């Protein structure tokens, strides 16, 4: 699915034509502005679980305005960064999501967010995620161009595996 130019919502229990069916792959593309004034691609999982079975990362976000809500992300795995989500986009909002048993061999067991992005996490739970830097979240900043907000989230038994500066729940690197 390309990023919406009409502000539509996408549901994980729908096929491309809108009828109910097994979910497929979702792809967002950089088409909109950086400040949430343009349309936002919203993916509402309606409480569904996406289980990657430790085979791959679940989402690779590259869009400029993406919202993920009501999704359970489990058993995502990345050899480098972002076990469940790798965010290279401009604005990513995550609401009411659960991240369990996701792993990354490097940054962000559950989520890695690239510098120059604005990432918001609200009412989400991170449990048993593991990464070298940032057991749950690895949030990178770059000379005040990045902003990351974490509000009303729960972190349970996340683990950083690095011997230095690991950050079991959250690892932040960069300028404040």
N, C-alpha and C positions, 0 to 999 in steps of 0.2 A: 504494500500500500504506500503510495507516495504521500507526502505530507499534504494535508487538505488545503485547498485554496478557498474553501467555503466554510471552514470552522465546523466540520462534521465530526461526529463521534464514531469510533469503530469499536465493535464488540468482539471479544475473542470466541464467541460461539456462533459466528456468522461466516458465510462464504463471501467471496468478492461481490456477488450480486445482491447480497443482503439477506438471503435465505439462511435459515438455521442449518448448521452442519459442523463438521470438524474444522477447528481453526487451522490456519496455515501460517506462513511466515509473514512478518510485518516489517516493512522497510520504510524509513522516512528519509526524505531528501531535503537538502537545504534550499527552500524556496521562499521563506518568509523573513520578515525583519527581526531584529535582535531584541526588541523591547516589548514583546507581547501585544503590540498594537495591531498586528496582523492576525489572521486566523491561526488557531492553535489545533494541532492534531491531538485528539483525546482518545486514548485507548482505555476502555473500561472493561476490566476482566470480569466484573459482576461476581467476584468471589471465586473464580476458577483458578485452578493450580496449573502452572507451567512447570513441568518436571523435565529437566535436561538430562537426567540420569547420569550425571558426571561426564557427559560426552562433549559439551560445548557451552559457550556463553549463551544466554537467553536473548538479550537485546543488544544491538550495536546501534546507538542513537546518534544520528548525524544531523537531524533537523534543527531548525532554529527555535521552534516553539512546540514542545511535546509535553503532554501530560499523561502519566500512567496512574491509574487508580483502581483500587479494589482487585488487586492481582496478588496471588501467592507465587513467589519465585522460589523454586527449590532445586537443589542439586545441580546448579550451574557450575561450570568449571572453565577457567581460562588459564592457559599456560603462562600468560603474562599478567594482564590487568583486567579487573572487573569480572568477577566470576559470574554474576547474574547480568549486570549492565555495565557497558563501557559507554560513557557519555563524552562524545566529541562535539556535541551540539552546543548551541548558544544558551538556550533556556530549557531546563528540564525540571518538571514538577512531578513529585511523587506523593500521592495521597492514599492513606489507608491500605498500604501494601505490607506484605509480610515476606521477609527474606530468611530462608532457613537452609542450612547445610550447603552454602555456596562457597567455593574456594577459588582463589587466584594464587598462582605461584609467586607473584610479585605484589603489585599494588591493589588494594581494595577487594577483599574476599567477596563482598556482595556488590558494591558499586565503586567504580572509579570515575571521577569527574575531572576532566581536562581543564587546565588553566584557561582563563578568558570566558568561562561559562558562569551562568547563574543557575544554581541548583537549589531546589527547595524540597525538603522532606517533612511531611506533616502526618501525624497520627500513624506512624509506621513502626513495625517491629522487626528487629534484627536478632536472629537467634542462631547460635552455633555456626557462624560464618568464620572463615579463616583465610588470612592473607599475610604475606610477609610484612607489609606496611599497611596498616588499617585492616583489622580483622573483619569489620563490617564495611566501613567507608574509608576511601582514600580521596581526599578533596585537595586539589591543587590550586594555588593562587599565583597571580602574576602581576606584580606592581599595581595592586588595587583594581585590576580589571575583572577579577573573579569575585563572586559573592556566593556564599553557601549558607543556607539557613536550615537548621535542624530544630523542629518544634514538636513537642509532645510525642517524642519517639521513645521506644523502649529498646534497650540493648541487653541481651542475655547471653552469657557464655561465648562471646566472640573472642577470637584469638589471633594475635599477631605473632608470627613465627620468627621475625628478624631478631637478631641479638642486640640491635641498637635502635632506639627510637621507634618501636613497633606500633604502638597505639592499638590496643585490643578492640576498642569500639570505633574510634575515629582517629585517623591520621591526617593532619593538615600540614601541607608543605607550601611555603611561598610567602610573599609579602602580605602583611595584614592591611 
